[in-house]
Amino acid sequence: MSMNVDVCVERGAGEAAHFLDEAYATSGARLVDTAEALAAEVVFKVRKPSSTEISAMSENATLVGFVEPYETDGTVEALAQ
């Protein structure tokens, strides 16, 4: 069964965990730059997004990941806008 989903992975996203771009590409993901990854309808992140990344996300994007809601750095407020 095909879900007709375009999976994009930011180039270099897995390097710190020793996952190479080639592994994502071999699995069918399309490697993209940071701007295209953040412009997706659904954005998955392991770490909370920076204010620059939040600004680059589409207005109605869904973020799946960690945001550390008890920190007072403005991340949650920026995402709520």
Residue frames as qw, qx, qy, qz and C-alpha x, y, z in Angstrom:
[[0.000, 0.891, 0.454, 0.000, 0.00, 0.00, 0.00],
 [0.426, 0.239, 0.003, 0.873, 1.37, 3.39, -0.96],
 [0.168, -0.732, -0.475, 0.458, 0.57, 6.43, 1.17],
 [0.392, 0.714, 0.253, 0.522, 1.79, 8.86, -1.49],
 [0.410, -0.892, -0.024, 0.189, 3.90, 10.80, 1.02],
 [0.557, 0.672, -0.242, 0.423, 6.98, 12.79, 0.07],
 [0.729, -0.626, -0.067, 0.270, 9.55, 12.25, 2.83],
 [0.402, 0.783, -0.218, 0.422, 12.25, 14.92, 2.88],
 [0.766, -0.506, -0.129, 0.374, 15.30, 14.80, 5.12],
 [0.026, 0.975, -0.217, -0.048, 17.57, 17.76, 5.68],
 [0.748, 0.448, -0.388, 0.299, 21.05, 17.04, 4.41],
 [0.308, 0.391, -0.609, 0.618, 23.32, 16.14, 7.32],
 [0.596, -0.519, 0.021, -0.613, 20.43, 15.78, 9.78],
 [0.949, -0.286, -0.095, -0.093, 21.57, 12.37, 11.02],
 [0.558, 0.568, -0.476, 0.373, 25.31, 12.93, 11.13],
 [0.239, -0.579, 0.547, -0.555, 25.55, 13.42, 14.93],
 [0.813, -0.161, 0.434, -0.352, 23.82, 10.05, 15.39],
 [0.255, -0.352, 0.831, 0.348, 25.98, 8.42, 12.67],
 [0.599, 0.515, 0.609, -0.066, 23.11, 8.13, 10.16],
 [0.271, -0.228, 0.463, 0.812, 24.41, 9.01, 6.72],
 [0.445, 0.434, -0.063, -0.781, 22.45, 10.85, 4.04],
 [0.333, 0.232, -0.813, -0.418, 22.87, 7.83, 1.76],
 [0.011, 0.180, 0.952, -0.248, 20.88, 5.66, 4.19],
 [0.336, 0.506, 0.410, -0.680, 17.93, 8.05, 4.02],
 [0.401, 0.484, -0.409, -0.662, 18.16, 8.30, 0.24],
 [0.180, 0.124, -0.959, -0.180, 18.35, 4.52, -0.13],
 [0.116, 0.339, 0.849, -0.388, 15.17, 4.25, 1.96],
 [0.172, 0.629, 0.660, 0.374, 13.37, 6.56, -0.45],
 [0.168, -0.841, -0.256, 0.447, 13.70, 9.93, 1.28],
 [0.475, 0.736, 0.115, 0.469, 14.55, 13.01, -0.74],
 [0.555, -0.350, -0.193, 0.729, 17.51, 15.00, 0.63],
 [0.122, 0.870, 0.296, 0.374, 16.78, 18.73, 0.87],
 [0.286, 0.356, -0.324, 0.828, 18.30, 21.92, 2.23],
 [0.108, -0.247, -0.670, 0.691, 17.25, 23.42, 5.56],
 [0.308, 0.170, 0.001, -0.936, 14.78, 25.89, 4.04],
 [0.575, -0.012, -0.608, -0.548, 12.87, 23.19, 2.17],
 [0.403, -0.164, -0.864, 0.252, 12.81, 20.89, 5.21],
 [0.019, -0.275, -0.529, 0.803, 11.35, 23.64, 7.39],
 [0.378, 0.140, -0.211, -0.890, 8.79, 24.58, 4.73],
 [0.258, -0.122, -0.938, -0.197, 7.15, 21.14, 4.97],
 [0.568, -0.488, -0.303, -0.590, 3.58, 20.61, 6.19],
 [0.846, -0.530, -0.040, -0.031, 4.89, 18.39, 9.00],
 [0.306, 0.709, -0.536, 0.341, 8.32, 19.01, 10.54],
 [0.900, -0.375, -0.200, 0.097, 9.98, 16.40, 12.75],
 [0.202, 0.753, -0.455, 0.430, 12.81, 17.56, 15.03],
 [0.730, -0.171, -0.575, 0.326, 14.85, 15.80, 17.68],
 [0.326, -0.254, -0.363, 0.835, 15.77, 19.06, 19.43],
 [0.136, 0.802, 0.447, -0.373, 13.58, 22.09, 19.93],
 [0.514, 0.636, 0.280, 0.503, 13.54, 24.51, 17.02],
 [0.346, -0.216, -0.113, 0.906, 15.49, 27.75, 17.18],
 [0.229, 0.695, 0.297, -0.613, 13.72, 31.07, 16.68],
 [0.153, 0.479, -0.547, -0.669, 15.20, 31.20, 13.16],
 [0.014, -0.072, -0.967, -0.244, 13.80, 27.75, 12.36],
 [0.166, 0.566, 0.707, -0.390, 10.38, 28.71, 13.75],
 [0.210, 0.661, -0.049, -0.719, 10.35, 31.80, 11.54],
 [0.144, 0.342, -0.744, -0.555, 11.15, 29.64, 8.49],
 [0.196, 0.229, 0.951, -0.066, 8.31, 27.17, 9.14],
 [0.168, -0.385, -0.586, -0.693, 5.06, 27.46, 7.19],
 [0.352, -0.320, 0.207, -0.855, 2.23, 29.20, 9.03],
 [0.844, -0.172, 0.035, -0.507, 0.09, 26.06, 9.35],
 [0.533, 0.352, -0.763, 0.102, 2.94, 23.57, 9.79],
 [0.856, -0.482, -0.054, -0.181, 2.74, 20.84, 12.40],
 [0.154, 0.652, -0.688, 0.279, 5.83, 20.38, 14.57],
 [0.944, -0.266, -0.181, -0.076, 6.50, 16.91, 15.98],
 [0.607, 0.336, -0.460, 0.554, 9.33, 16.91, 18.50],
 [0.529, -0.498, -0.467, 0.504, 10.53, 18.30, 21.79],
 [0.115, 0.791, 0.129, 0.587, 9.99, 21.93, 22.78],
 [0.447, -0.108, -0.539, 0.706, 10.97, 22.01, 26.48],
 [0.164, -0.741, -0.440, -0.480, 7.82, 23.94, 27.51],
 [0.555, -0.760, -0.267, 0.209, 9.07, 24.85, 30.99],
 [0.524, -0.114, 0.078, 0.840, 11.98, 26.90, 29.69],
 [0.095, 0.864, 0.320, -0.378, 11.36, 30.62, 29.39],
 [0.376, -0.276, 0.451, 0.761, 13.24, 31.23, 26.16],
 [0.390, 0.481, -0.040, -0.784, 10.16, 32.13, 24.10],
 [0.005, 0.108, -0.907, -0.408, 10.05, 28.94, 22.03],
 [0.122, 0.464, 0.868, -0.126, 6.48, 27.99, 22.99],
 [0.172, 0.724, 0.252, -0.618, 5.25, 31.54, 22.51],
 [0.107, 0.484, -0.539, -0.681, 6.87, 31.76, 19.08],
 [0.019, 0.086, 0.956, 0.280, 5.25, 28.50, 18.01],
 [0.147, 0.568, 0.723, -0.364, 1.84, 29.68, 19.22],
 [0.162, 0.614, -0.034, -0.772, 1.88, 32.68, 16.85]]
